[in-house]
């Protein structure tokens, strides 16, 4: 799985922030949930529209951003 299969950027959704599969789920919100000590399992239970791969793609996307590598934007 690649983050680009799950992370989309659309200027008409969430002000162009990277989101999960074109939904109104910004990557930063997923990361905030993880940082607030929610487990992947809890996130999935609370938000059944998300999939484990969405959360992992969010982490991969964040990792690439901080690595200094170029991130190809999926549209």
MARMI-25159 format. One line per field, with one value per residue (C-alpha): residue in three letters; chain; x, y, z; residue number from 1. Coordinates in pm, 1 decimal, always signed. Example, Ala and Ser with C-alpha at 12.3 -4.5 7.8 and 13.67 -1.06 7.14 Angstrom:
BEGIN
resn = [ALA;SER]
chain = [A;A]
px = [+1230.0;+1367.0]
py = [-450.0;-106.0]
pz = [+780.0;+714.0]
resi = [1;2]
END
This chain:
BEGIN
resn = [UNK;UNK;UNK;UNK;UNK;UNK;UNK;UNK;UNK;UNK;UNK;UNK;UNK;UNK;UNK;UNK;UNK;UNK;UNK;UNK;UNK;UNK;UNK;UNK;UNK;UNK;UNK;UNK;UNK;UNK;UNK;UNK;UNK;UNK;UNK;UNK;UNK;UNK;UNK;UNK;UNK;UNK;UNK;UNK;UNK;UNK;UNK;UNK;UNK;UNK;UNK;UNK;UNK;UNK;UNK;UNK;UNK;UNK;UNK;UNK;UNK;UNK;UNK;UNK;UNK;UNK;UNK;UNK;UNK;UNK;UNK;UNK;UNK;UNK;UNK]
chain = [A;A;A;A;A;A;A;A;A;A;A;A;A;A;A;A;A;A;A;A;A;A;A;A;A;A;A;A;A;A;A;A;A;A;A;A;A;A;A;A;A;A;A;A;A;A;A;A;A;A;A;A;A;A;A;A;A;A;A;A;A;A;A;A;A;A;A;A;A;A;A;A;A;A;A]
px = [+0.0;+114.9;-5.9;-102.0;-369.4;-541.6;-440.4;-606.1;-577.1;-869.6;-895.4;-1272.1;-1239.1;-1107.6;-938.6;-703.6;-556.4;-444.5;-747.6;-839.0;-984.5;-1156.1;-1358.0;-1360.1;-1104.3;-782.9;-461.9;-384.2;-702.1;-603.2;-257.9;-414.1;-619.6;-307.6;-120.2;-404.0;-324.8;-609.6;-517.8;-579.5;-846.2;-1026.0;-1017.1;-1165.7;-1436.4;-1530.3;-1509.5;-1614.0;-1578.9;-1203.0;-992.1;-664.7;-490.6;-610.3;-437.6;-119.3;-123.4;-151.9;+156.0;+346.7;+250.5;+368.8;+693.7;+767.4;+697.6;+942.8;+1205.0;+1251.3;+1163.8;+928.0;+571.2;+372.8;+29.0;-258.4;-558.9]
py = [+0.0;+350.4;+663.2;+798.7;+528.1;+675.7;+1041.7;+1293.0;+1667.4;+1858.5;+2237.5;+2195.5;+1962.3;+2088.3;+2389.4;+2165.6;+1986.6;+1626.2;+1406.8;+1041.5;+907.4;+1232.6;+1236.7;+1525.9;+1350.6;+1556.3;+1364.1;+1606.1;+1498.8;+1132.8;+1220.1;+1424.3;+1122.2;+906.4;+1175.5;+1193.6;+831.3;+673.9;+332.9;+238.7;-1.4;+271.5;+509.0;+241.8;+158.5;+524.3;+606.5;+302.4;+496.7;+485.9;+179.3;+69.4;+140.0;+502.9;+548.2;+381.6;+598.0;+907.3;+799.2;+725.0;+1064.3;+1241.9;+1044.6;+1146.9;+1512.8;+1522.7;+1324.5;+1613.4;+1398.7;+1525.1;+1416.2;+1347.6;+1495.4;+1267.8;+1443.0]
pz = [+0.0;-82.4;+89.7;-253.8;-279.5;+28.4;+67.5;-163.4;-200.1;-343.5;-312.0;-265.7;+34.6;+370.2;+208.1;+10.5;+311.4;+259.3;+337.3;+355.3;+28.2;-69.2;+252.0;+496.3;+715.3;+711.3;+774.7;+1058.6;+1243.6;+1217.1;+1350.4;+1632.2;+1737.2;+1749.1;+1942.0;+2194.8;+2281.9;+2085.4;+1951.3;+1590.8;+1713.8;+1909.9;+1614.8;+1390.5;+1643.9;+1686.7;+1314.8;+1107.7;+781.8;+832.3;+760.5;+914.5;+585.0;+604.4;+939.0;+817.3;+503.1;+724.3;+916.7;+597.2;+454.3;+770.4;+770.4;+414.1;+490.9;+780.2;+588.7;+347.3;+49.6;-215.4;-156.2;-471.5;-422.3;-517.6;-660.2]
resi = [1;2;3;4;5;6;7;8;9;10;11;12;13;14;15;16;17;18;19;20;21;22;23;24;25;26;27;28;29;30;31;32;33;34;35;36;37;38;39;40;41;42;43;44;45;46;47;48;49;50;51;52;53;54;55;56;57;58;59;60;61;62;63;64;65;66;67;68;69;70;71;72;73;74;75]
END
